[in-house]
């Protein structure tokens, strides 16, 4: 897809069901949440790119995971305290290393923070899972604007740890799918363990959850079975070892999110649950 225009390999975000998801792009080989990482994941044939957005000081949807700049750039301070033009001054490849700090192959190579609009345009035939990080609910309106301006409603799922963001998304843009957040996941997990789930869910439920939390196993064969019987989708993060990937796919988990997209693609193809790209 990076070498000339090709046909989409999907109809919508859930058709066909995405099996392999690149956490922040190909973050194993490129600085996370940057265009090089996204383009590498696209070139591999990943099903979905997972990414995160913050609202900059001037209202731009900037792709970045942390609320601050220190971990991955030569800058400091929060995303939200900078305008987008100010953020462009920082080196988004500054701290990336694959050898424990002996070398920094992307330092000074011009890797910058990018916007969601830029990512959607750079990867027009890719599905995206986008986590709204900012608590400021004005991020919802800007997210909807960017998605609709790119006609990307059918290839995006909106996620957030902030329930208010998702509640507003569902009211303002019912045509854009959302996952469910912690406030909604916990009661469903408890009801599943107590065999008190409703016979069906009132809307499409997309889980994006860890395999376990606080020493409690969430995802097991009965969880996957019970949720699938009610039409839910089960996506698990962030899995980076082959053994766990195989175990989860064997349980019937729909998607595995990973920092090692090449590995999860290999596992899914070896297990025959995903055609080779």
N, C-alpha and C positions, 0 to 999 in steps of 0.2 A: 504494500500500500504506500510505501514511501517512494516507490519508483514508478510513477505514473498512476493514472486512475484505474481502480479495479472495482468490481461489483462488491457490494456489501455481502458479508457472510452471515448476515442475520436479518430478520424481519423487524423485530423489536427487541427491547432489552431482555425479555424472557423467552424469546422465540428465535432460534432454539435456545434451550436452557443454557446459560453460561456455566461452564465447568471450571474454568481456570481464570483467576483474577490476579492481576499484577498490583501488589500493594505499593502505591506511590510510583508506579511505572517499573521499569527494570532497575530497581534500586540496588541490586547486587552489583551492577556494572557501571552505573551512572549516578550522578548526584540525584537524590530522591526528589520527586515532584518538580522536575524540570523537563523542558521539551526534549532534550536528548534521551532522558529515561523513558519518556512516553513513546517516542519514535522507535526506540529499540524494542519496546514491548509490542508495538504494532507490527514491526518487522518479524518478530517471533511468531506472530499469529495468536496472541493472547485474546481471550474472549472479552475481558473487561479491564479497564484501567481504574483502579481506586485512587482517589485523590482528595485533597482537602482545600477549602477556601476560607480566607479571612476577608473582611471588609477594610480596605485601607482608609486612611484619614480623609481622602477625597472621594470615597464611595466606590472604589474599583474592587472587583472581585479578584483577589490575588491568590494564586495557588501556593500554599505553604502549609505545613503541618503544625509546627510549634507556634505559640502566640508571639514568640520572640525570635530574634535573628541570630543569636550567639552560637547555637549548636552547629549551624550549617553554612554560615557566611562569615565575612570579615567585618560585619556590622554589629550593631547593638541596639537594644530597645525593642519595642513591640511593632508588629505589622501595623496595628491600628493607629499608631502615633506618627506614621510616615505617609506621605503621599506616594502614589505609584511612581512618579518620576524620581523621588528620593530613593525608593527601594531599588530602582534600576542601577543605582551607583554601587550596589554591593555585589560581591562575587559569590554566586550560589554554588560554585564548585570548590570553594576555598578549603573546606575541611574534609572533602571526600578522599578516603584512602582505602586500599584493599590489603595493605601490608603493615597495618599497625602504626602508621605514621612515618614509615621510611620514605614514602613518596606521596605526592598529591597531584595526580595526573591531570586534574581539571582546573587546578589553581591558575588564575590568570589567563584562562582560555576563552573568556567571554560568556560563560554560562550565567544567565541572569534569572531572576524571578520572572514568572510569566503570569498572564491573566487567564481566567477560565475561557474567555472569548478566544484568546490566541490558541489555547489547547484544542478547543473544539474545531477551530478552523484548520489547525495543523494536522488533526487526525479526524477527518470528516467521515470516515467509515468505521469508527471505533465506538464501542459502548463505554460509558463512564459512570462510575459510582462516586458521587460527590458529597463529602461530609461538610456541612456548614458549621464552621468552628466558632464564629463570632456570636456572642450572646445578644448583641444588638439586632433586634428583629428587622431592622431595615435591610439586613442582608437577604431576607426572603424576597422582597420586591426586586432587588437587583439580580438575584439568581433567576427568578422567573423571566425577567427582561432578557437576560443573556441567553437563556435556553430557548426562548421563543424567537429571538432575533436570529438564532442559528438553526431554527426549525429542528431542534434536537429533542423534542418532547418524547419521541419514541425510543431514544437510545440512552436515556439518562435515568438513574434512580437517585433521589435525594435522601441523604442520611444526616443525622445530627444527634449529638448527645443532649441537646437542649430541646425538651419536649415542646416548648412554645414555638420554636422554629417550625417543627413538623406539623403542629396543629394549624399554624397559619398557612403553611404550604398546602395542606389538604383543603382548606377553605378557599384559598385564592387561586389555586391551580390544580384542580382535581385531575387534569389531563397528564400531570407529571407524577410518576410513581414515587412513593416514599417507602423506606424501610421502617421498622419500628424501633423505638429507642428504649433505654433501660427501664424507664418508668412503665412501659408497656410489656417488656419482655418478662420481668420478674413475676408478675401475677400469672402469666401464662405458663411459665416454668413450674410454679408452685401447683397450679391447677392440674397440669399434666402429671406431676408426681403423685397427686392425690386422686387421680382418675376423675377429675371434675371438669374437664374441658367441655365446651358446648359441642353439639354435633357438627356445627359448621361455623366458620367465621363470617362476619357480616361484610368483610371486604378482603382484598388480597393482602395477606400477611407475608412480609419478607423479613426473615430473621437474619441479622448479621451479628454473630455472637462468637465468643471464644469457646473452645471445647470444654473448658472448666473455668470456674471462677471461685476464688477464696477457698480452694480445696474441695469444691463441690462440682461433680461432673454434671454438665448440662447436656451435652450431645452424646447420646448413646442410641442403640438401634430402636428402642421403644419410643424415644423422643422423636426421632426422624419419622418413624412409621405413623405415630399419632398426628404429627403435624402435616404430613403428606396426605393423610386421610381427610384432612380439612382444607386441603388445597394450598397450604403454606409452602414457602420456599425457604430452604435452610442453607445459609451461607456461613462458613466458619473461617475465623481469622485468628492469628496470623501464623500459618503452619509452614515451617521451613525444613522439615525432615521427611524423607521419603516414607519411612515406616508409618508415621502418623497420617500422611496423605493417603496411603493405601488403605489404612484402617477406616478412615472417614469415608472415602469413596465406597468401600465395601459395605458400610452401613447404609448407603443410599443418600449421603449428603449431596446436595445439588452442586455446590460450588466450594472451592477451596481458595482462600486468599493467601498470597505468599510474597516474600521478598525475593524468591528465587523462581521467577516465571518459567525459565527453561526446564527446571526440574519438574514442576507441576504439570507442564505440558507433556513431558515424557511419561510421567506416571499415568495420566489420564489416557494417553494414546496406547500405552502398554496394556492397560486394563480394558481397552475397547469401549470406553464410555465417551470418547470424543474422536471424531474423524480427524485425520491428519490435515493440517491447514494447507 
